[in-house]
Amino acid sequence: MDIAINTDFLGGTGSPEPRLKAIAEAGFTHLHWCHQWNTDFLYSRSELKQYAKWFQEFGLQLLDIHGSAGKEKCWCSPVEYERQAGVELVINRVVMLHELGGTGSLMMHIPAFADREGFDRTVVMPRFEALKRSLDELVPVLEKYSVRIAVENGFSDTFETIGMLMKDYPEKYLGITYDSGHGNIAEGKGLDRLEPLKGRLQALHLNDNDSSGDQHQPPFYGTVDWQRMAKILADSSYKGRPLSFELAMRCTPFYEKELERDQKPEKIRAFLADAHERCEKVVKLYEETKKQ
């Protein structure tokens, strides 16, 4: 049973080798590469060469890459030099996905409208317009490397900016990453908003929470409606790929807070074993729903 998990379930910097080994030993087959997703880190060819060796050694296949949101290099910055630097950062991840044989998408954060109290809608549009300039510049790069970008829903996301992008850019270049945890926060309207756009679903960040925050728990810890999630997936454009989970150890009973990233190896193994079992239940729901 092919299942993908994120590489940063316990920290996203430093050498990924120990995490890759533990992921493979737990039975996961595919990777959602999430190291350095929130930094300005640029991967070098020497690093990509080493990662390819580890993938082969551990029997892992790259599915998706979580492109960096950037700190100073941001593809949706209204400051032009920052935006241009952000485009270079995205291209770095496009090349990485291509070079490492990723079979999925480059998953990216975007500016979004939110339906929470106190949200300032005027901040979004300058960033959204900057994002569109970046996408226009990236289209030839996506064409060259045969890579698609899948934009992700945020907290309390109304899906307005996602919907606008789906109208402006064809599925050849652009689709949707659905984060079930983000969609479940607060009033949990994410699945309602995904439903009409499920024909553009390309990538997944499947995780759970109790709706109070972004806990990235394995399935069945929280309140995500996994039955409905499976039904939407079965009726969506997400076909022929492993289900992909974006999980964190920090909000599970296996995590010892005082140790932070230095968790005991046996606790890491126990977390991953439990996570894999829970993910298998979602896969089973999905496969049963497809048969109906």
PENORVEN-V45174 format. One line per field, one symbol per residue. ss: DSSP state (H for helix, E for strand, C for the rest). phi: phi as a letter, one per 40 degrees, with the letter a starting at -180 (. if undefined). Layout:
# PENORVEN-V45174
ss = ???
phi = ???
This chain:
# PENORVEN-V45174
ss = CCEEEECCCCCCCCCCHHHHHHHHHCCCCEEEECCCCCCCCCCCHHHHHHHHHHHHHHCCEEEEEECCCCCCCCCCCCCHHHHHHHHHHHHHHHHHHHHCCCCCCEEEECCCCECCCCCCCHHHHHHHHHHHHHHHHHHHHHHHHCCCEEEECCCCECCHHHHHHHHHCCCCCEEEEEEHHHHHCCCCCHHHHHHCCHHHEEEEEECECCCCCCCCECCCCCCCCHHHHHHHHHCCCCCCCCEEECCCCCCCCCCCHHHCCCCCHHHHHHHHHHHHHHHHHHHHHHHHHHHC
phi = .cbbbccbcagbbgccdccccccccchcbbbbcbcgcbbccbccccccccccccdcccgbbccbbccccgbbcbcbcccccccccccccccdccccccccgcbbbccbcbcacbbbcgcccccccdccccdcccccccdccccccfbbcbcbcbcfccgcccccccccbccdbaabbbbccdcccgcgcdccccdcbccbcbabbcabacgcaccfccdgcbbcccccdcccdccbccbgbccbbbbbccbbcccbdccfccccdccccccccccccccdccdcdccccccc
